[in-house]
Amino acid sequence: EKRIKVFINRLKKLWYEDKMPLKASYSKFEGMLPFENRLNRKFDLIETGTPWGSNWERAWFKLEGVVPENWKGKKFVAIINLGGEAILFNTDGTPVTGFSHHTLWMDEFVRDRYELTNIIQPGEAVEFWLEASASQLFGLQLERDPGLQNPRRYGHHEATIKDISLAIFREDIWQLYLDVFVLDDLMSSLPENSVRRARLLRSLNKAIDIFQENKESVQKTRDILKPELEKTSSQSSLETIAVGHAHLDTAWLWPLAETIRKCARTFSSQI
């Protein structure tokens, strides 16, 4: 079982290849600054690891780079994690998708990846414009039982650039990761004397035995796990249906101006 956990962590490190940083600049503002007015300001360069704002401060970001020509035939993405919540616009000012450094699930499922394969050709320049807020999914980070004199009594968040880069995305390894993650999670939830648990343990370790990082090996590894994924539950098990949805409070742990931004991030991402 420990071997499976080690393997899952290994797969996380293989999702991306040939990462290259994007050039980034930003300009902070107050209130609302529409897309068409963003250029009327001074932009300063900023690098990964640099703080840029706190507690609802907002900024426009410009990211620039060139997709390497030798990425032809590969799936490539932009990885954008500004340490806050952000929205990406296309060149005519239409919201494209939202980004967030925070998730209720696990760090592996933060919204920080945007596929470019069918949008930009290798060798072409890329230019991204994003509006970002120094906050997280639930607004600011609240402290437990803060004292009355605590300056962070009503929360605090420091936004720091975590990642701004282009990379080749290994979709095959990502799918293998999901297969292993789901089966390991199922195995851990079953009784220790369960026959199904024993078979999952055996199949997962058998898959790890043959894994190599090339596409052919990844597919063979997934083929070993496929029968376990296709098995139905027992006759007495409940049947569940999962439905994706977006839940958005008008103003809960964030100001009303942030609700407007959250609507744009949420709707653009889902549409």
Disulfide bonds with the S-S distance in Angstrom:
none
